């Protein structure tokens, strides 16, 4: 369609008798029509028309996000930054993936200047702790623990406040770029990281330890994790100690976001996030616990 044809089509939304049909035609045009809808929104003074346009824009953005999420899932969900950016774009459609990449790269470069090949793994972790928690002052968002903003990576990078998962994601993204053997671990009600170094000849972990980013990167032993699980009064599982996938991490982030919207009494948004989560779930599976 030409620009004039698109604008003429959008103008027909003013007619209540044919508006539903026109909305369907606009939906079929996809996200490419969003700039024209935004322009029409700026030009109209009719609140009802603005509301119709806002709904159309949101629906188009949501459909586009669902498609991109399926593509990411089908590719194996290997790129954690992209997966978190996709989640970020639910609330902030204009979020810039390259801006997120630059922010992580800055943290990586600062840590790289301090790391030495001969460092003990625990000392390597202390370098990351120094850069992330001391220099850049990332910290737990204890005042607004369930805020949806805690799951929005660009907001966490801006405010330096996040929940256990989002703080771990930033830490993990930096560690991966430094080729450190650090991975995510799905604990009930808490997300942590693990440093698991492998011997080439045996392919077995050498004294793995754990990192609690919600407590400024404090190092924990396996016994500490066992004690934590014991305090919860639940049966221990191997998954509480082993690395999880990037797909697992984004799934958990979505569960956190869904809970956040539920606590804000925004059921429509919570339901949409549930739809996004369903895309990443091949079958129904129990939640690992939020945050």
Long-range contacts (C-beta under 8 A, 24 or more apart in sequence): 1-29, 3-36, 6-33, 6-36, 7-36, 7-40, 10-36, 10-37, 10-40, 10-53, 11-40, 13-49, 13-52, 13-53, 14-46, 14-49, 19-52, 23-52, 23-56, 26-56, 26-60, 27-56, 27-59, 27-60, 27-63, 30-60, 30-63, 30-64, 31-60, 31-61, 31-63, 31-64, 33-60, 34-60, 34-61, 61-89, 61-93, 62-90, 62-272, 65-89, 65-90, 65-93, 65-276, 66-275, 66-276, 66-279, 69-276, 69-279, 69-280, 70-279, 73-247, 73-279, 73-280, 76-247, 77-245, 77-246, 77-247, 77-250, 77-280, 78-246, 79-246, 80-169, 80-172, 80-173, 80-176, 80-246, 80-249, 80-250, 81-153, 81-173, 83-246, 83-247, 83-249, 83-250, 84-153, 84-169, 84-249, 84-250, 84-253, 85-153, 86-250, 87-151, 87-152, 87-153, 87-250, 87-253, 87-254, 87-257, 87-276, 88-152, 88-153, 88-154, 90-257, 90-272, 90-273, 90-276, 91-148, 91-152, 92-152, 92-154, 92-155, 95-152, 95-154, 96-154, 99-154, 100-153, 100-154, 100-157, 103-157, 104-170, 104-173, 104-174, 104-177, 105-177, 107-131, 107-132, 107-136, 107-170, 107-174, 108-174, 108-177, 108-178, 110-135, 111-174, 111-178, 112-178, 115-178, 121-195, 121-197, 121-209, 122-209, 122-219, 124-180, 125-195, 125-211, 125-217, 125-219, 126-217, 128-171, 128-174, 128-175, 128-180, 128-217, 129-216, 129-217, 131-174, 132-170, 132-171, 132-174, 132-217, 133-216, 133-217, 136-160, 138-162, 138-167, 138-170, 139-216, 140-164, 140-167, 140-214, 140-215, 145-291, 146-259, 146-260, 146-263, 147-260, 148-257, 148-260, 148-261, 148-264, 150-256, 150-260, 151-253, 151-254, 151-256, 151-257, 151-260, 163-214, 163-256, 163-291, 164-190, 164-191, 164-192, 164-212, 164-213, 164-214, 164-291, 165-191, 165-249, 165-252, 165-253, 165-256, 165-291, 166-253, 167-213, 167-214, 168-192, 168-193, 168-211, 168-213, 168-214, 169-249, 169-253, 170-213, 171-211, 171-213, 171-217, 172-249, 182-211, 183-243, 183-244, 184-243, 184-244, 184-246, 184-248, 184-249, 185-210, 185-240, 185-241, 185-242, 185-243, 185-244, 186-239, 186-240, 186-244, 186-248, 186-252, 186-288, 187-225, 187-228, 187-229, 187-240, 187-288, 187-289, 188-229, 188-232, 188-234, 188-240, 188-288, 188-289, 189-232, 189-289, 189-290, 189-291, 190-214, 190-228, 190-289, 190-291, 191-249, 191-252, 191-291, 192-220, 192-225, 194-241, 194-242, 194-243, 196-243, 208-241, 247-280, 248-288, 250-280, 251-277, 251-280, 251-281, 252-288, 252-290, 254-280, 255-287, 255-288, 255-290, 256-290, 256-291, 259-290
